[in-house]
Amino acid sequence: MSGDGVTVACPLFQMDGGGSTPTSPLQFEIVEVDIRRAQKLNQEWHSRLPIYQTGSCLNATICFAAIFENQFFAVAIWSNPVARLLPQKEWLELRRMAIAPTAPKNTASRMISIMTRIIKRRLPGVSMLISYQDTEVHMGTIYRASGWVIGKEHPGGTWFRPNSHNKSGTPRNRPDLNKATAPKIRWHKDLRG
């Protein structure tokens, strides 16, 4: 439990034995959480991009957490695709996923598999799930283990565009605080099959 209690799901109603560490990801209950809770959990655990507070980051469609004995051990934030040329209503992008250091092995792939089933059932208009693997820190194992396939590769780079302007004419000067700049691999999970 952190000092501010963000990892405790329901501190007033914690069950006996609360605070135990799960030994298997099969013990988790995957539940929806609001964006504010998801942001706090992401900030606590994400290794590279703990900040999730500006621009397109706030348009989360759905957020999930993994809970065991009223404590959070993982969080995931989904939104419409950031790339504006991708289908915005039919595709959903996993923007952040952060796992507590005390979570058991395979928590991420188990959580992705469960979230995929929930999204397919709850959001029937969504036909494709995508996520971008940061190649500097991840191998893509969680996607492969969850039945996702490799799609497009992107060389990475900064989001700072001093010569580009929005429709209103203002420069698109965005800091890279919320975005990874390393090369990426886009993974896909087709929900139509």
BAMARVEX-470640 format. One record per residue: x, y, z of N, C-alpha, C in turn. Coordinates in steps of 0.05 Angstrom, whole numbers, plus 5000, padded with zeros to 4 digits. Atoms other than C-alpha are relative to their C-alpha. Layout:
BEGIN
XYZXYZXYZ/...
This chain:
BEGIN
501749775000500050005000501850255000/498449765001502750684983499150195022/500649814979502851265031497350154997/502549855004496851614999497649814996/502150195002492750974995498949954972/501050035027492050974919499849704992/500150285008493450224915497849855014/502150134986487850054963497350064986/502549965015481249954926497850115017/502149924982476450034984501050005029/498750014974480350225047498049985024/501950024978474050285090498749735003/501350265000471649595072502049774994/498050215006478149195067499349745015/500750264988476948455080502349915017/497950134984480648045131502149884982/497950115016487347835105500950194978/499349815021487748455060503050075002/497249935001494648655038501849764992/498550235009496747955016500950054971/499049985027500747884953499149754985/500950245016497747424899502449854990/497950175011501946844875499649934971/500650065027498546774808498150224988/501849805012495147264759497249894997/502750125001489246774759498450095024/501449914976487547064828498850284997/501049725003486047764801497250014990/502649925011479248054789500750254983/499649775018479548534729497550175000/502349824997474949134741500550264986/499849735011473449794709500550205022/499449784981476250414744499750264984/500249745013475351154730502850104992/497549905011480751554693501850125022/498349884979483151924756501549795016/498750224986484551284793502149874982/498050125019487950994731502450174997/497749825002492351604725501849985024/498350024976494651554797501549745001/498650265000496250814791502249994979/498049985021499850934725502450165010/497849834990503951484758501749855021/498550154979505851014815501749784988/498650235009508150434772501350014973/499050005028509650624699503050075000/497149964999517150574687501050234983/499149795018517751074630498150244997/502049785005511351484622498050015023/501949994978508351594691497950234997/501949785003505052254670498049934978/502150055019498352164637497850205006/501849794991494852834644499350214979/500549785019494653254580498949904974/500950055028491453284511498449754997/501550245008489252634480500149795023/499950194978491152264544497550005016/502449984984484852514577497549894987/502450115013480152204526499749705003/500150294995480451514557497149904995/502550135005474851064533499249815023/500550194979475550534586502649945014/497650064985480450374642499449765018/500250254984481649724680502249995021/498050054980485249504742499849715008/499950274989487348834770500050025030/500349984971485148744842500249725013/499950244984486748214894499750095029/500649934972483948264965500050315004/500449714998481948994954502550174996/497649845007488849214930500449994970/499449985028490749444861502849894995/497350105008496549094825500750064971/499549935028495849324753497850194990/501949815011492449864712500450014969/499949965029490849964638498150224991/501649785010488250574601499749974970/500750035028484750514533498850264990/501249765012482951084486499749954970/500050005029481451224413502950014991/497249995009487751154371501150294999/498849735001492551744377500550084971/499549945028494351694303497250074987/502649905009488652104273499049874974/500850135025488651714207498949725004/501150264994486751064241497050025007/502949994994479350884250499550085029/500449904973477251284311497849875016/502350124986470750934327500249705002/499950295001472350224308502549885013/497550104988479350164338500350125028/499449914973481650234410502949945006/497150024995488750354433500649975030/499050034973491950104497502250215003/498249774997495350754517502149965022/498150054978498450554583499249745014/500450234983499349924623502350005020/498049994979502949924689499449785020/500350234982504249344736501650065026/498649974974506049374810502349815001/497750184998512849084826499549745015/500750244985509548584873498049824986/501950175015504848304820501549754990/498850255009506147584799500750014970/499250035028509447384733497549944983/502250035020504747394672497550165006/502349834994500147914702499150154975/500749845023500448344640498649844978/501250155021498847804589497249895008/502650094990493247524632497950235000/501849775000490248224641499250084972/500749935028490648364566497949814989/502050195009486947724551497250055011/502749954987481347874600498850264989/501049745010480748604578499049974971/500950045028480248374505497249885000/502750134999474247934523497950205010/501949814989470948484564499350214979/500549795020471849014509498349884977/501650125022469148534456497049985008/502750034991462948424498498650275005/501249744991461849134525500050214978/499849805021463849534463499949864973/500250165025461149144403500850154975/499249855023462849704355503050004995/497150015002470349614368500849744985/499250235016473349154315503049935003/497150054999480849234328501250135025/498549894977485349334389502950034990/497249955006492249634381501550095024/498249904980498149784425502850024988/497349955010505150044414502149915020/497850104984511149674441502350194999/497649844998516850124464502449814998/497950205005522649734434502550045018/497749964982527750044482499749855027/500450134974524649704542498449755000/501850245000519949144520500649834975/499650195022520248524476497449934985/502550075012512848474460498849745009/500950274990512047824499497150005009/502850004990505548044532498049994978/501850015022502248154465499949734986/499850265013504747514434498649795017/501350204982502447114495497050035001/502949955000495547434489498749974973/501150065026494647244416499950244981/499849775018496247924385502049954978/498050035021500147994320501350274994/498549765007505448484297498850134975/500949845022503049034252502250184989/498149815012506749654230502350075020/497849904984513549884255500450294995/499749715002515050614269502850075011/497249944991522150914275500150165025/499949834976520151354334500750294993/499449725004521952084343498450185018/501349814983519752704378497250084990/502749905006512552974379500150304995/499849715004515253684374500050074971/500349935028513053974307499950304997/500149715001515154704304499050124973/500949905026513354774229497249914993/502650115005506654434235498050175016/502049844986500254804254497349855000/502750104999493254604277498250154981/501949865017487054804239499650295008/500349734990486655424282502450174994/497649855006493655624260502150015022/498050014979497155504326502049784996/497950215004503755124325499449755017/500350254986503654394345502549955016/497650034983509054474398499249845025/500850174977507853884444502649895013/497750134986512853664497499749694998/500050295002514752924496499549865027/500450114974512852824569498149765000/502150215000506852384553500449794978/499750175023509652024493502849884999/497450125004515351534482501150084973/498849925025520251744428501749784988/498550225010523651074419498649864976/501350165021522350614358497849835013/502450154989515650254366499149794980/501350205016512149644340497050015008/502950004994504549674333499049714999/501250264998501049034355497050034996/502850005007493948854333498649765013/501750224992488348424360497350054986/502549985015482548334311497749875016/502250104984476048254349497749894983/502250095018471848054288500049694998/499750295003474347334290499049835022/
